[in-house]
Amino acid sequence: MATIRALVLDGPRLASVQDVPAPVARPGQAVVDVHRVGVCGTDSAFYSGEMAYLATGQARYPLRPGHEWCGVVASVGSDDDAPWIGRRVTGDTMLGCRQCERCRAGRSHLCENRYEIGVLGGWNGAVAEQVLVPVSALHILPDSVDDTAGAMVEPGANSRRAADAAVTPGVDRVAVFGPGTIGLLAAAFAAGAGAEVHVIGRSSAGLDLARTLGLTAWSIQNVPTLRFDAVIDGTDGAEIPSAAIDLVEPGGRIICVGIAGRPSLVDTRRLVVKDLTLTGQLSGSPAMAATIGSYADGSIDPAPLVAATVGLDRAPDVIAGWRPDDAGPGPKIHIDPRI
């Protein structure tokens, strides 16, 4: 039996690179040689055992993480899909059933029976030499989108959706909580849409990076008294939605992208009194093509957010929080299974 190497989580804080059966494409599927994959907060939450899907039984160990990736299609399951072979691609994480009302309405990321690559339902992820993906989930990467940017499409799409929801007509100033990958990309997209953007956080390194990217940044203890028309929460802080309600202008909008490890307590009376719109956002699926376009035309550059790229052997260390000594200031570590 052919095998590949992949990162396997056998339980909380039990991570190792193992030989596993190589994926085999069925009709409508493709096997992709992974060229780059990012490790994100969801992966780290699976490593620590704090991911909510573990508590609900929607995910269980052993599992293989990784949903921010790009690569080249190595094989497909039918002749009809042969044109995909050799194409540089990334792919959607959310895999709907394609039969239910939500999927038929273009909302497959909300399908009750969906898989999430490397996250939900046991679909193996991309911190591996190869990943299996439905061809319906693939997106072609143009030559102008290199591997670094290609593996940043999935988080970028989440951020773009948040920015699009926040920067609506009449919105001039936006606050973004969280100078991590999602927050900084959301800030970049919001600024690109014409908003005055202020990044708020606790990490001095993250705030310094935001400033080097041309963004205004503030410590959470020193936020200026300004009118914020919209607020994006790109953190895992359970207290941030309440802080966003305090900060936003009456009649404004709050977009919650991050998922906290414990419930967030929100006084809905304040939502009513301030006439606020509070929106939760799951998945960047609807914005993946637009995100690739923004990377391709150079209007958004995700590369400064990637601190280092290491080989697959270091994946257990990366998911546990390790950073190379020569890593840059960005929040993201990438893994290249080919090195």
N, C-alpha and C positions, 0 to 999 in steps of 0.2 A: 504494500500500500504506500502510495506517495505521501510524503509528509512535508509540512512547512513549519517554520518557527513562529511562535506567537506568544504574546504576553497572556498569562492565565492568572486570574484571581481565584484562589481556592477557598478564601475566607477573609475576614477582616485582617488586614496587614499581612496577608500571605500572597505574595506576588512573585512569579518566576517566569522565565522564558522557557517554553516547553516545545517539544516536537508534537504536532497535532496532525490529524488527517488533512490533506490538502483539499480545498473546496473543489467541487465538480459542478459545473453549470448545467442546469436543466433548461428546457426551452423557456425563453423569456428572461434568462439570467446571464450574467457575465462574471468571469473571474478576472479580477484586476490585480496586477502586480503593483503593490503599494510603493510609491516613491517617497512619500512624506506623510506623516500623521502627527497631529497635535494632541497634547494631553491637556485636558481641561478640568474645571472644578467638578463636573459630574463624575469623571473618571476617578478623581481623588476621593470623592465621597463614597464611591463603590469600594475603593481601597480601604478607607477608614471604617466602612460598615454603616455610615450615616445616611446613605442615599435612601430617599423615601420609598422608592420602588422595592427595596429589600424588605421594608416593614410591611408593605401591602401584599407581598408575595408575587408582584408582577415581574420581579427579577430575583434570581437566586444564584448562589455559587454552585459550581464553578462558573465563572463567566469570563468573556474575552472582550475588553473595552476597546474604544477607539471609534470616533464618529466624525472627526475633522481630518479629511484625508484627500490625497490625489494620487493618481497613478496612470498606468497604461493597461488597456484591456488586453489580456493574454489569451482568453478563450471565451467562447459563448456556447450556449446549449442547443442552438439550431442554426441551420443555414440562413434563415430569415434574418438573423442578427449578426451575420458575418461581417457587415460593413463596420461594426464597432471595433473589430480586432485591430490593435495597433493605435487606437485613438487615445490621446491624453484626456483624462476625465477627472471630475469629482462627482460626488453623488449626494442625493438627499438622504438624510438620516431616517425620516419618517416614511414608513412603508405601509400604506393603507391597503385594505382588502380589495379596493377598486370596484366593489360591488354595492356597498351600502349607500344610503342617501347622502351622507356627508362626502364620501369619495366622489360620487357622481356630481356633486355640487362644487367640486374643486377644493374640498377641505379635507383631503386625505390625512393631513397631519393631526386631525381630530378624530380619526376613525377609532371606534371603540375596540376594534380587533387588530389594531396596527402593531407592527413590529417597529422597533427603533434600533438601528444598527449599533451594536456595542452597548446597548442600554436596556432595551425592553423586549421581553418575549423570547430571549435566548438566541437572538440573531447575532452571530459572532462579529466582533468589531475588527478594526483595521490596524491595531497595534500588532502587526503581523506582516509576514512577507506577502500574503495575498488576502483579499477580501472578496466575498461573494455579494453581488448586488443585482437587483432586478434592472434590466436595461431601461425600464420606464423611469427609474430614479437617476439615471446618468445625465450629466451635463458636460458637454465638450468644452475643453479649455483651449482658448486661442494661444498662439505662440507668445503673445505679449504678456500672458499670465504664467509666470514661472512656478516652480514647485512650491516655493515659500508661500506665494499668494494663493496658489491652488488649494493648499491645505488650510487656508484662512477664509475660504468661501463660506463654509457652514457657520462659523461664528459671526462672520461679516454679515450674512443674511439675517441672522437674528438681530444684529445691531441696526441694520438698515430698516427692518420693519419697525423697530422701536422709534427710530428717528422719523420715519414717515408718519407714524401715528402721533408723534409729538409736534412736529413742525407743520401745523395746519394754518390756513389763512388767519391772520391776526396775531400769530405767535412770533414774537420778536426775540425773546430771551428764554433760553432753556438751561436748566440745571441738570447735570448728570451725576448721580451718586455712583462712585466706584471707578477708580483709575486702573481697572484691570482690562483684559482684552475686550469684553463686551462693552464696558463703559467707554473706553477710549475710541473704539470703532463707532459706537453710537454718536459720540461727540463729533467725530470727523464727518459722519454723514449729516448730522444736524447742521454743522457749520457749512458744509457744502450746499445745504438747502437754503442758506442765507440767514440762519439764526445766529445770534450772539450766544456763545456757549460758555458755561462755567462748569468745570469739573470739581467735584467735592469728594474728599476722601480722607482716610487716616494714614495711608502709606505715603511717607515722604518721598520714597523712590518713585512711586506711581505718579504723584503730583508733579515731581520734577520732570518726569518723562512727558507728562501732558504739556508742560510749559515748553519743552523743547520742540513739541509738535505744533506750537503756535497757539495753544489753548490757554485760556485763563483758568487757574486752578487755586482752590482754597482748601485749607484744613477744615474738617467738619466742625471744629471748635471756633472757627473765625469766618463764618460765611457772612458776607456783607448784606446789609439791608437793601435789597433790590427787589424789583418786581419780576418774578419768574412766571412766565405764562404757561410753562409746562415743565415737568420734572420726569426724568427717566431714572428708574432704580435698576442699576446693573450689578447689584451686590447680592450677597447671601446673608445680609444682616436683617434679622427679624424686626428690628426697631426702625428700619429705614422707611417703610411705607408711612408710618405715623409721622416721622420727621418730614417726609415729602408733603403731607397734608398741611403741616405747619408752614412750610416754605412757599407753597405755590399760591399764586394770585387767585382770589375768588373767581369762579367761572373757568378755572384752568383745568389742565389735564395731567394725570399721573399715569405713566406707563411702567408696569412692573415686569421685568424680564428675569431677574434673579430669583432663585428658589432658596429660601432659608432652611436651615436644619431643624427649626422648630417653628410653630405657628406665629404669624405676625398678628398683633392685636391692633385693630383699627376701630376707632370710635366713629361709627357711621353717622352719628349726629353731626360731626364736623364736616363730613361729606355733604350732607344736606344743607347745613347753614352756609357753607362756602360755595354751594352749587357746583361741585366738582365732578369730573368724569375720571373714574379709576378703572384702568384697563389692565388685565393680565394678558401676557403674550407667550404662547408656546410655539416654538419652532420658527425657523427662518425659511421654511419651504417655499412660501409664495414669493420670496425675494431673491432666490438664488441666481436666477438668470440676470436680474438687474445688478446684483452684486458683482458677478463676473464682468459685466459690462463696465462698471465703475473701476474695477481693477485694470481691465484691458485698456481703457482710455487714459489711465493715469490720474483720474480725478481723486481716487482714494488709493493710498499706498499702505498696505498692512505690514510691510517688511520691518519697520522699526519696532513693532511689537514682538517680534520673534528674537529671543535673546540668544539662542544657540540651537544647533542641530547635532544630535548624537546618534549613535548606533543602537540597534535593537537590544543589545546586551545590557544597555543602561536603562532600559524601560522600567524595570522594577524600582530603580533608584529615583527616576523622574517622577513616577506616580506617587512615591513616598515623600516628594518635596525637594529632592536634591537638585541643585543647579551647578553646572560646571564653574570652576574658578574664573574662567575667562568669559563667562556669559555676559551679554550686554544688559542694558537696563529694562528691556521689554519683559512683559509678564509671561510670555509663551515659550515653552520648550518644544521643539519638534524632534521627531524620531525619523531617521531614514533607515529602513530595514536592510538596505543594500550595503551599508557600511558597518 
